Amino acid sequence: MKAKSILRTLLLVFVVVSGVSLVIKDVRERSQSGTVSEGSTVMAATAPLQTAEGNPAPTKKPPKVIAYYFHTTFRCTTCRTIEAFSREAIEQAFGDALKNGKLEWRLVNVEERANRHFIQDYRLFTKSLILVKMKDGKQAEWKNLPRVWELVRRKDAFLRYVQDEVRAYLEAS
Amino acid sequence: MSEGLLVPSATALWLGVLTSISPCPLATNIAAISFIVRGMSSPGRVLATGVLYTLGRMLTYLILGALLVASLLSIPEVAMFLQIYMNKALGPLLLVVGLILLDVIPLRFSTSCGGARVQKWAQSAGIWGSLPLGMIFALAFCPVSAALFFGSLIPLALDTGSSVTLPSLYGIGTGLPVFVFAVLIGLGAQWVGKALNKLAQIEKWARRATGVIFILVGIYLSLVHIFGVPV
């Protein structure tokens, strides 16, 4: 009887702690939503640069491609595999482009409030690999690579798919 | 059903089955199976619980699908909201339900006013409880189910203009493997119980196991989704 009541108390404490921690995390994230995160780079890059006088600065940034992998705080096994394969595909085939800045690899947690805008920006409905083409410091176009989910159990096909898509974007930029 | 809708319908059903057999909803599937199996003394009860569980899932996807196809809801917002918040809420909820099933948190009903009717309702709630259980579990999207539902099923429903049939078939597909598995386990356990003449005892333990499984799944989901413990 005593063991039952100890167990009941422990489990109820766990329920309460879980609920409270859920609320605290949410409140903390809301209060931190104003801070700059890695995800805000696209927003900054899309807006034209301003000079001290307020006139648009001449933007002669070289074109580049950004490969984003968007995830949430919870990382499932398949999601980790997609991230690892995507990264491998890019590093394996585009080492030079990564070094000279023509290609960038970025990981973004969309659960962080400052990054939530990406959900609407790129119509995200699950963990996704998105390619963004930047021209003159502005986002020119973007593309979702939805077949990563379909090919995740065929590594060779997965790597080829991602490399073909990235190559096509790099060549066209 | 018109011939044009036959292939999309089969696809929707198959997408549902694929969702159900993917590893990510494994924890909730185990909880659902244990809930359906617990009434094993009566095959009718197991079947009814399984059917209502599948119906619950179907209703959720039907409502969600209809709202999304009619563009009353934004796909990205709904998809990410459910993935971020539903799994977090599900952990503590399952824990509480598990404690109720084990009678650690007793639900007391007044016997002075229609007590017999309330008691009867409480007994039958075991069967009817599977309907909201199916509805809630269906809302707990994981990355794979979100990719299949929002990325494959909804575009298919939009293409064919089928906001009722395809999401409903998808819902049936997601419940089907759990239903078949639970019924097989339930009937198998009943057969063993009858053969050993210990059906009542096995059922008593099955009921307790359901409560324990709900608590374990609740703790697992809370640790992973609220406290960020890596899996």
Interface residues (C-beta under 8 A of the other chain):
Chain A: K4 L7 R8 L11 L12 F14 V15 S18 G19 S21 L22 K25 T72 T73 F74 R75 C76 T77 T78 C79 V110 E111 I119 Q120 R123 L124 F125 T126 K127 P146 W149
Chain B: S22 P23 C24 S74 I75 P76 E77 A79 M80 Q83 I84 N87 K88 A89 G91 P92 L95 V96 L99 V104 I105 C142 P143 V144 A146 A147 F150 G151 I215 I219 S222 V224 H225 I226 F227 G228 P230 V231
